[in-house]
């Protein structure tokens, strides 16, 4: 028999713990976001379809992006036991300077389109967190504007630093002048991007009639009705245009095809190397052979990347490529990775398998769309918490303690075995 009694009023009072209500709607919705996926849900609700799909989408069937994310989900961790890690050190040394976390913000184009604070929010949040911020050639804030935003930010846990991502244009002098300006503004690393000879087929953009600047049509007006805040920001802030280029008007593909040059070569890399005084890394590497050739050419590092799945669909998965590239180039060459990172555990797995550093793109933009600068801060905080928790559960106190033994890449896509002549083997 269960003994029952009347509730004790004093005990009931102990159970009543009312949380102080949060009156700020932005803070309230961001506090409720526990994952990057939560931020994506908020971003989709608050952003017009064309702008959200430009961020969220990829090329053609979007297989490269799906596979990249699946690769991170298909990770099995191997924690150590009786190896307590009550505190963890998430800092790394990357390209000659510290970062408080093993990730930085990747270059993204048209960023003020997603939310009006754009690159200023990203650069400020990165500086506050002590991680690098990378400005895109197709950014909507100038090189000098990003540097000013960084300098306005109170000193973070490590000195703030900015990186610049360079496309080689048909008019080479544009690229050369951007290189000089970034160096003069104190940017310390240049990402020489090699995976965009022409634009990928971003079908969501075509179906949405997405253009730069956005055009007011019946469809966009209808889509804007439940999102008046986005249009208020868009119409009451400076004109949305490229900060580093004078060409605007047209679809993203048309703009890229007009500006990019499919004849880019190692000769162009050598010219930029001579112009650039700081670190130079090549972004968009997708084979071990190219990684070795670039190492031997004297660059400071590479980024294994398929451009977030936005260029060649069915391109190699950077996370799958990582272990073999690390073995091939050795331990003394900087290897970074992007594409598909949505969780701090993805970052930990990448470091364990040989990456020196990682870059986040969509994860940061989901935060930006969800809540401007405050949303970017929230995205960084979510990833930081996930990194720290994963490290503690693995029983490691610093990133240096992570090894390939901590991770197994479970395989869904197994290449067909072929002999030297290309014939399928049993």
C-alpha positions in Angstrom: 0.0 0.0 0.0 1.2 3.5 -0.9 1.0 5.9 2.0 -0.7 9.1 0.9 -1.1 12.5 2.6 -2.3 15.9 1.9 0.3 18.1 0.1 2.4 20.2 2.5 2.1 23.9 1.5 5.7 24.5 2.5 6.9 21.7 0.2 4.8 23.1 -2.6 6.4 26.5 -2.2 9.8 24.9 -2.6 8.7 23.5 -6.0 7.5 26.8 -7.3 10.5 28.4 -9.0 9.4 31.0 -11.5 12.0 32.1 -14.1 12.3 35.8 -14.6 10.6 36.5 -18.0 12.9 37.7 -20.8 11.2 40.7 -22.4 13.6 41.1 -25.3 12.2 39.0 -28.1 15.6 38.5 -29.9 17.3 37.4 -26.7 14.3 35.1 -25.9 14.4 33.3 -29.3 18.2 33.0 -29.3 18.3 31.6 -25.8 15.9 28.9 -26.9 18.3 27.8 -29.7 20.4 24.9 -28.3 21.9 23.8 -31.7 22.9 25.2 -35.0 19.9 23.4 -36.4 17.7 25.4 -34.0 19.3 28.6 -35.4 18.5 27.4 -38.9 14.9 27.0 -38.0 14.7 30.5 -36.6 16.5 31.9 -39.7 14.2 30.2 -42.1 11.2 31.7 -40.3 12.6 35.3 -40.3 14.3 35.5 -43.7 12.7 35.8 -47.2 12.8 32.6 -49.1 15.2 33.7 -51.8 17.8 35.0 -49.3 17.4 31.9 -47.1 17.7 29.5 -50.0 20.8 31.3 -51.3 22.5 30.5 -47.9 21.0 27.1 -47.3 21.2 25.7 -50.8 24.0 24.1 -52.9 24.6 23.1 -56.5 22.3 21.0 -58.7 21.0 18.0 -56.6 22.9 19.3 -53.5 24.5 15.8 -53.2 27.9 17.2 -52.2 26.4 19.1 -49.3 24.2 16.2 -48.1 27.2 13.8 -48.3 29.4 16.2 -46.4 26.9 16.5 -43.6 26.3 12.7 -43.6 30.0 12.1 -43.3 30.1 14.0 -40.0 27.1 12.2 -38.8 28.7 8.9 -39.7 31.4 9.3 -37.0 32.0 7.0 -34.1 33.9 8.4 -31.2 36.2 6.3 -28.9 36.4 7.9 -25.5 39.1 7.1 -23.0 38.0 6.2 -19.5 39.5 7.2 -16.1 41.2 10.1 -17.9 39.4 13.1 -16.3 39.3 16.4 -18.1 37.7 18.8 -15.6 39.0 21.7 -17.7 39.7 21.8 -21.4 41.9 24.1 -23.6 40.2 24.8 -26.9 42.9 27.1 -28.2 45.2 26.4 -31.2 48.1 28.0 -33.0 47.2 28.6 -36.7 49.3 30.2 -39.3 51.6 31.8 -36.8 49.1 33.2 -34.3 46.6 31.9 -31.7 42.9 31.3 -32.0 40.8 30.7 -28.9 38.8 28.0 -30.7 39.7 25.5 -33.5 37.5 27.2 -36.0 37.1 30.5 -37.8 34.4 32.2 -39.9 34.6 31.2 -43.6 34.2 33.7 -46.4 30.6 34.2 -47.5 29.3 36.4 -50.3 26.4 38.9 -50.2 26.3 38.6 -46.4 24.3 41.8 -45.8 21.6 40.2 -47.9 21.0 37.6 -45.2 20.8 40.2 -42.4 21.7 43.9 -42.6 24.5 43.8 -40.1 26.4 41.4 -42.4 30.1 41.1 -42.2 30.3 43.7 -39.5 28.5 41.4 -37.2 30.7 38.4 -38.2 33.9 40.3 -37.8 32.9 41.8 -34.4 31.7 38.4 -33.0 34.9 36.7 -34.2 37.1 39.4 -32.6 35.2 39.1 -29.3 35.6 35.3 -29.4 39.2 35.4 -30.4 38.9 33.6 -33.7 39.7 34.7 -37.3 37.2 36.2 -39.6 37.5 35.8 -43.4 36.1 38.4 -45.7 35.0 37.3 -49.2 35.9 39.1 -52.4 32.1 39.2 -52.9 31.4 40.6 -49.5 29.1 43.5 -48.9 31.4 45.4 -46.5 34.7 46.8 -47.6 38.1 45.5 -46.5 38.5 48.8 -44.6 35.1 48.5 -43.1 35.7 45.0 -41.7 39.0 46.1 -40.2 37.4 49.1 -38.6 34.7 46.9 -37.1 37.4 44.6 -35.7 39.3 47.5 -34.1 36.1 48.8 -32.5 35.6 45.5 -30.7 37.0 45.2 -27.1 40.0 42.9 -26.9 39.0 39.3 -26.9 40.9 36.3 -25.3 43.5 36.6 -28.1 44.3 39.4 -30.5 41.8 39.8 -33.3 42.8 38.9 -36.8 41.2 39.1 -40.3 41.8 36.9 -43.3 40.9 37.8 -47.0 39.5 35.4 -49.6 40.6 36.2 -53.1 39.0 35.3 -56.4 41.2 35.8 -59.5 39.1 38.0 -61.9 39.2 38.2 -65.6 40.5 41.7 -65.0 43.6 40.7 -63.1 44.2 44.3 -61.8 41.1 44.1 -59.7 42.5 41.1 -57.9 45.9 42.7 -57.5 44.4 45.9 -56.0 42.3 43.9 -53.6 45.4 42.0 -52.5 47.2 45.3 -51.8 44.3 46.8 -49.9 43.9 43.7 -47.7 47.6 43.8 -46.9 47.5 47.5 -46.1 44.5 47.0 -43.8 46.5 44.4 -41.7 44.8 41.2 -42.9 47.4 38.5 -42.2 46.3 35.6 -44.3 45.0 35.3 -47.9 42.7 32.5 -49.1 43.6 32.0 -52.8 40.4 30.3 -54.1 40.7 27.8 -56.9 37.3 26.0 -57.2 35.3 28.7 -59.0 36.4 28.8 -62.6 32.7 29.2 -63.5 29.6 29.3 -61.3 28.0 26.1 -60.1 24.3 25.5 -61.0 22.5 26.7 -57.9 19.1 25.7 -58.9 17.3 27.1 -55.9 18.5 30.6 -56.9 17.2 30.1 -60.4 13.8 28.9 -59.3 13.5 31.8 -56.9 14.5 34.4 -59.5 17.3 35.4 -57.0 19.3 38.3 -58.1 21.7 41.0 -56.7 20.3 43.3 -55.7 16.9 41.6 -54.8 14.1 42.6 -57.2 10.6 43.4 -56.0 8.2 41.1 -57.7 4.7 39.8 -56.8 6.3 36.7 -55.4 8.9 38.5 -53.2 6.2 40.9 -51.9 3.9 38.0 -50.9 6.8 36.2 -49.2 7.8 39.4 -47.4 4.4 40.0 -45.8 5.2 37.8 -42.7 8.8 39.1 -42.6 8.4 42.9 -42.5 11.5 43.3 -40.3 13.8 42.0 -43.0 12.4 44.4 -45.6 12.5 47.3 -43.1 16.2 46.7 -42.6 16.8 46.3 -46.4 15.0 49.5 -47.3 16.3 51.7 -44.5 20.0 50.8 -44.7 22.7 51.6 -47.3 22.2 50.1 -50.7 23.1 46.4 -50.9 26.1 46.1 -53.3 29.5 44.5 -53.6 32.0 46.4 -51.5 35.0 45.3 -53.6 33.4 45.2 -57.1 31.5 47.6 -59.2 29.5 45.0 -61.1 26.0 44.3 -59.8 22.7 43.2 -61.4 21.8 39.7 -62.4 21.7 36.2 -61.0 24.6 35.0 -58.8 25.6 32.6 -61.6 25.7 35.4 -64.2 27.8 37.6 -61.9 30.3 34.9 -61.1 30.6 33.9 -64.8 31.2 37.5 -65.8 33.9 38.1 -63.1 35.7 34.8 -62.8 38.3 33.4 -65.1 38.5 29.7 -66.0 42.2 30.2 -67.1 43.5 30.7 -63.6 46.8 28.8 -63.1 49.9 28.3 -61.0 51.3 31.5 -62.7 48.5 33.5 -61.1 49.3 31.9 -57.8 52.9 32.9 -58.2 52.0 36.6 -58.9 49.7 36.8 -55.9 52.4 35.2 -53.8 54.8 38.0 -54.8 52.2 40.7 -54.0 51.1 39.2 -50.6 53.3 39.7 -47.6 51.5 37.4 -45.2 50.3 33.8 -45.2 48.8 32.4 -48.3 46.6 29.3 -48.3 44.9 27.7 -51.3 41.2 27.1 -50.8 39.3 24.5 -52.7 41.7 21.6 -52.8 40.0 18.3 -53.5 42.7 15.7 -54.3 45.8 14.4 -52.5 47.9 15.1 -55.6 47.0 18.8 -55.6 47.7 19.0 -51.9 51.2 17.6 -52.5 51.9 19.9 -55.4 50.8 23.0 -53.5 52.9 22.0 -50.5 55.9 21.7 -52.8 55.1 25.0 -54.4 55.6 26.7 -51.1 52.2 27.9 -50.0 51.6 28.1 -46.3 48.6 25.8 -46.2 45.5 24.5 -47.9 41.7 24.3 -47.2 40.1 21.0 -48.2 36.8 22.3 -49.5 34.2 21.7 -52.2 32.9 25.3 -51.7 30.1 24.1 -49.4 28.7 21.9 -52.2 28.0 25.0 -54.2 30.2 24.4 -57.2 30.7 20.8 -58.6 28.0 18.5 -57.3 29.3 15.0 -56.4 32.7 16.5 -55.6 34.9 14.7 -53.0 33.8 15.0 -49.4 36.5 17.1 -47.6 36.1 15.2 -44.3 36.7 11.8 -46.1 39.7 13.2 -47.9 41.3 14.6 -44.7 43.1 11.5 -43.3 44.8 10.6 -46.6 45.9 14.2 -47.3 47.4 14.5 -43.8 49.3 11.3 -44.3 50.6 12.5 -47.7 51.7 16.0 -46.8 53.1 15.3 -43.3 52.6 16.9 -40.0 54.3 20.2 -40.7 52.0 21.5 -43.4 48.8 23.4 -42.5 45.6 21.6 -43.5 42.2 23.2 -42.9 38.8 21.9 -43.7 35.3 23.3 -44.3 31.9 22.1 -45.7 29.1 20.5 -43.7 30.2 21.5 -40.2 27.1 21.9 -38.1 28.2 20.8 -34.6 31.2 21.2 -32.4 31.6 17.4 -32.5 32.3 17.8 -36.3 35.1 20.1 -35.4 36.6 17.8 -32.8 36.5 14.9 -35.2 38.2 17.0 -37.9 41.0 17.9 -35.5 41.4 14.3 -34.4 41.8 13.1 -38.0 44.5 15.7 -38.8 43.0 19.1 -39.5 44.9 22.0 -38.0 41.8 24.2 -38.2 38.2 24.4 -39.5 36.0 27.0 -41.0 32.2 27.5 -40.6 30.0 29.2 -43.2 26.3 28.3 -43.0 26.5 27.8 -39.3 27.5 31.4 -38.8 25.0 32.7 -41.3 22.1 30.9 -39.6 23.0 32.8 -36.5 23.2 36.0 -38.4 19.8 35.5 -39.9 18.3 34.5 -36.6 19.5 37.5 -34.7 22.2 39.7 -36.2 25.4 40.1 -34.2 23.7 38.6 -31.2 22.9 35.5 -33.3 26.5 35.2 -34.5 27.6 35.3 -30.9 25.1 32.6 -30.1 26.3 30.3 -32.9 29.9 30.6 -31.7 28.8 29.9 -28.1 26.8 26.8 -29.2 29.8 25.4 -31.1 32.2 26.3 -28.2 30.0 24.4 -25.7 29.7 21.4 -28.0 33.5 21.3 -28.5 34.2 21.5 -24.8 31.6 18.9 -23.9 32.9 16.5 -26.6 36.4 16.9 -25.4 35.5 16.2 -21.8 33.5 13.1 -22.8 36.5 11.8 -24.8 38.7 12.4 -21.8 41.1 14.9 -23.5 42.2 18.2 -21.9 43.6 19.9 -25.0 43.2 19.6 -28.7 46.8 18.3 -29.0 45.6 15.1 -27.2 43.2 14.2 -30.0 44.4 11.5 -32.3 42.9 9.4 -35.1 42.4 6.7 -32.5 39.5 8.8 -31.1 37.5 8.6 -34.3 36.2 6.0 -36.8 34.7 7.2 -40.1 31.8 4.9 -40.8 31.5 4.4 -44.5 28.4 4.5 -46.7 30.0 5.4 -50.0 32.7 2.8 -50.9 34.6 3.4 -54.1 34.4 0.6 -56.7 37.8 -1.2 -56.9 39.6 -0.9 -60.2 42.9 -2.2 -61.5 45.6 0.0 -63.2 43.8 -0.2 -66.6 40.5 1.0 -65.1 38.7 -2.3 -65.1 36.4 -3.2 -62.2 38.0 -5.8 -59.9 36.2 -8.3 -57.7 
